Amino acid sequence: MLPKTYQKLVAVRSSDNLREAVEVQEVTLTPPQAGELLVKTRFSGVNAADYLMAAGRYLAPTPPPYDMGAESVGVVAAVGEGVTDYREGDAVFAIGGGYREYFTLPANRAIRVPAANAEAVTVGVSGLTASLALEKVGEMTSNETVLVTAAAGGTGNFAVQLAKLAGNHVIGTCGSADKVDFLKSLGCDRPINYKAESLRDVLKQEYPKGLDIVFESVGGEQYDLALKHLAVRGRLIVIGAISEYASGPQPVTRVRDSYLLLNKSASVRGFWLMHFFRYAQEHASRLLGLLAEGKLVAAVDPQPFKGVAGAIDAIEYMYSGANVGKVVVAFE
């Protein structure tokens, strides 16, 4: 028996103060329409864009009110007319589920997963971003030198693992000794705690030939250093700039990027997940297979968060930089 109402987290105004921007709302639960699935949420993933959305500084700003959250995994609670590929109880992942007890989506946008658990949600935005960005945008091969910034985070740890599986030398930046140990456990060749040693010095002294690929999500100084140290035909993939989210993009006065790229035939390439969504099912299946084989680790941060209200705490926790792996919110 489905409930008449459910809770969800809604951004009702734009504010740098997350708790002023959002509120928990109780709304009517409506049945799925033709071609849709109604899914009961089990876990939602926390992403860097959540704070930007609430602050009104997302790359494609949406006027409030709007639902918060970008991804969830759950079990099908009801199927709409004409849906034959799914039935009640099936486990699915969806981009767009968000921080809500139930969500509806077109059946052809669902990604089937073996179980609706915390590990499955890591494959979503985080796993797909790492896999698609490295393959489709970074054109990653093997025997390359790959730098991953924010390497111990939910997305970065996947990039480290996938780059290693492809046969590359991987450098990873992080902000604590515990995270260095975590990166070593994933096979990262050169973890760098940027709070304890100089990223500039490490790149200059240990990698004089430069970086073939940079998987960059921090922005600011780490972006600048990575750009400067690109190798000939190096590719810098921009997937975010979390160091600049709280206060907005940092204005800079310097030589234009083109002068640092031209004589190396290097490039800076942006990545936006939804531009590559047609490959999502293929890459999700590949990632799930690697997890099942034990070749990938689904790193979930152990700090527990529960329910719609708990999502607010979870977002703040991730922005504190304390997490190791993917931050998730449980709805069970």
Secondary structure, 3 states (H helix, E strand, C coil): CCCCEEEEEEECCCCCCHHHHEEEEEEECCCCCCCEEEEEEEEEECCCHHHHHHHCCCCCCCCCCEECCCEEEEEEEEECCCCCCCCCCCEEEEECCCCECEEEEEHHHCEECCCCCHHHHHHHHHHHHHHHHHHHHCCCCCCCEEEECCCCECCHHHHHHHHHHCCCEEEEEECCHHHHHHHHHCCCCEEEECCCCCHHHHHHHHCCCCEEEEEECCCHHHHHHHHHCEEEEEEEEECCCHHHCCCCCCCCCCCCHHHHHHHHCCEEEECCHHHHHHHHHHHHHHHHHHHHCCCCCCCECCCCCEHHHHHHHHHHHHHCCCCCEECEEECC
